[in-house]
Amino acid sequence: MIHMNIKGRIFQSIRPRRDGLLLRSDVSAMGSPSQVSAALVELCRKGLILKIERGVYVTPQKLELFGKQVLLVNAHQRQSALRRKLSIHKRRESQILTPTARYVADLAKRLGVSYKPTYADHWAFAVTRLAGDEVSSDSTDDLLVALTRAGKLSPTDLTKMAIAHHRMLKSHV
């Protein structure tokens, strides 16, 4: 039932677009990454949309009307604009020092813990990027992971503090 709902919402979101373009980031909030992927695959299988590049979809009618190259130029421009917007948003977030961020930074400094990305961190980042998702951590998230890996925080504490930190960030934006 949820899958059908996501598929329908994705298809409805592409129909009013003048150029018929759909970026995966446009629909990533409609469900979990696997649900969105399954819905996009199903829409492609039915021929309702076509995948013209990783994370870029278009209706067959608009592909015929505009051509692949024109649509890819438009898609790349939209992706660049989204990256700039995300970058500005991240800079604003990084300038906000939440109470949780202060506590975590002080705790890590006091305990001599710092974040060093592991192979698994690099792998997870690459997989997330390949899936077309825009997920990134900030320095507080990284320190929370480092403190947990060092055995100074429990996974439950990490989760609670990360949620508190991001709720505070969201309320300031």
Contacts in CASP RR format, 6 or more apart in sequence:
PFRMAT RR
TARGET T0000
AUTHOR 0000-0000-0000
METHOD contacts of the structure
MODEL  1
MIHMNIKGRIFQSIRPRRDGLLLRSDVSAMGSPSQVSAALVELCRKGLIL
KIERGVYVTPQKLELFGKQVLLVNAHQRQSALRRKLSIHKRRESQILTPT
ARYVADLAKRLGVSYKPTYADHWAFAVTRLAGDEVSSDSTDDLLVALTRA
GKLSPTDLTKMAIAHHRMLKSHV
2 31 0 8 1.000
2 35 0 8 1.000
3 35 0 8 1.000
3 38 0 8 1.000
3 39 0 8 1.000
3 42 0 8 1.000
6 30 0 8 1.000
6 31 0 8 1.000
6 35 0 8 1.000
6 36 0 8 1.000
6 39 0 8 1.000
7 39 0 8 1.000
7 42 0 8 1.000
7 43 0 8 1.000
8 39 0 8 1.000
9 27 0 8 1.000
9 30 0 8 1.000
10 22 0 8 1.000
10 27 0 8 1.000
10 30 0 8 1.000
10 36 0 8 1.000
10 39 0 8 1.000
10 40 0 8 1.000
10 43 0 8 1.000
11 43 0 8 1.000
11 48 0 8 1.000
11 49 0 8 1.000
13 22 0 8 1.000
13 26 0 8 1.000
13 27 0 8 1.000
14 20 0 8 1.000
14 21 0 8 1.000
14 22 0 8 1.000
14 49 0 8 1.000
14 57 0 8 1.000
14 59 0 8 1.000
15 59 0 8 1.000
17 62 0 8 1.000
19 58 0 8 1.000
19 62 0 8 1.000
19 66 0 8 1.000
19 71 0 8 1.000
19 74 0 8 1.000
20 58 0 8 1.000
20 59 0 8 1.000
20 62 0 8 1.000
20 71 0 8 1.000
21 56 0 8 1.000
21 57 0 8 1.000
21 58 0 8 1.000
21 62 0 8 1.000
21 71 0 8 1.000
21 74 0 8 1.000
21 75 0 8 1.000
21 78 0 8 1.000
22 49 0 8 1.000
22 56 0 8 1.000
22 57 0 8 1.000
22 58 0 8 1.000
23 55 0 8 1.000
23 56 0 8 1.000
23 57 0 8 1.000
23 75 0 8 1.000
23 78 0 8 1.000
23 79 0 8 1.000
23 82 0 8 1.000
24 36 0 8 1.000
24 40 0 8 1.000
24 55 0 8 1.000
24 56 0 8 1.000
24 57 0 8 1.000
24 131 0 8 1.000
24 132 0 8 1.000
24 133 0 8 1.000
25 55 0 8 1.000
25 79 0 8 1.000
25 82 0 8 1.000
25 132 0 8 1.000
25 133 0 8 1.000
25 134 0 8 1.000
27 36 0 8 1.000
27 40 0 8 1.000
28 36 0 8 1.000
28 132 0 8 1.000
28 133 0 8 1.000
28 134 0 8 1.000
30 36 0 8 1.000
30 39 0 8 1.000
33 131 0 8 1.000
33 133 0 8 1.000
37 131 0 8 1.000
40 49 0 8 1.000
40 51 0 8 1.000
40 57 0 8 1.000
43 49 0 8 1.000
43 57 0 8 1.000
44 50 0 8 1.000
44 51 0 8 1.000
44 57 0 8 1.000
47 60 0 8 1.000
48 59 0 8 1.000
48 60 0 8 1.000
49 57 0 8 1.000
49 58 0 8 1.000
49 59 0 8 1.000
49 60 0 8 1.000
50 57 0 8 1.000
50 58 0 8 1.000
50 59 0 8 1.000
50 60 0 8 1.000
50 63 0 8 1.000
51 57 0 8 1.000
52 58 0 8 1.000
52 63 0 8 1.000
52 68 0 8 1.000
52 71 0 8 1.000
52 72 0 8 1.000
52 75 0 8 1.000
53 72 0 8 1.000
53 75 0 8 1.000
54 130 0 8 1.000
54 132 0 8 1.000
55 132 0 8 1.000
56 71 0 8 1.000
56 72 0 8 1.000
56 75 0 8 1.000
58 71 0 8 1.000
62 71 0 8 1.000
63 71 0 8 1.000
82 134 0 8 1.000
86 134 0 8 1.000
89 173 0 8 1.000
90 136 0 8 1.000
90 138 0 8 1.000
92 173 0 8 1.000
93 138 0 8 1.000
93 169 0 8 1.000
93 173 0 8 1.000
94 138 0 8 1.000
94 139 0 8 1.000
96 168 0 8 1.000
96 169 0 8 1.000
96 172 0 8 1.000
98 140 0 8 1.000
98 164 0 8 1.000
98 165 0 8 1.000
98 168 0 8 1.000
98 169 0 8 1.000
98 172 0 8 1.000
99 168 0 8 1.000
100 140 0 8 1.000
100 161 0 8 1.000
100 164 0 8 1.000
100 165 0 8 1.000
100 168 0 8 1.000
101 139 0 8 1.000
101 140 0 8 1.000
101 165 0 8 1.000
103 161 0 8 1.000
104 140 0 8 1.000
104 143 0 8 1.000
104 144 0 8 1.000
104 147 0 8 1.000
104 161 0 8 1.000
104 165 0 8 1.000
105 139 0 8 1.000
105 140 0 8 1.000
105 143 0 8 1.000
107 113 0 8 1.000
107 147 0 8 1.000
107 152 0 8 1.000
108 114 0 8 1.000
108 143 0 8 1.000
108 146 0 8 1.000
108 147 0 8 1.000
111 147 0 8 1.000
111 150 0 8 1.000
111 152 0 8 1.000
113 143 0 8 1.000
113 146 0 8 1.000
113 147 0 8 1.000
113 150 0 8 1.000
113 152 0 8 1.000
114 143 0 8 1.000
114 146 0 8 1.000
115 139 0 8 1.000
115 142 0 8 1.000
115 143 0 8 1.000
115 145 0 8 1.000
115 146 0 8 1.000
116 146 0 8 1.000
117 142 0 8 1.000
121 145 0 8 1.000
128 135 0 8 1.000
137 145 0 8 1.000
140 162 0 8 1.000
140 165 0 8 1.000
141 162 0 8 1.000
141 165 0 8 1.000
144 153 0 8 1.000
144 158 0 8 1.000
144 161 0 8 1.000
144 162 0 8 1.000
144 165 0 8 1.000
145 158 0 8 1.000
147 153 0 8 1.000
147 158 0 8 1.000
148 154 0 8 1.000
148 155 0 8 1.000
148 157 0 8 1.000
148 158 0 8 1.000
153 161 0 8 1.000
END
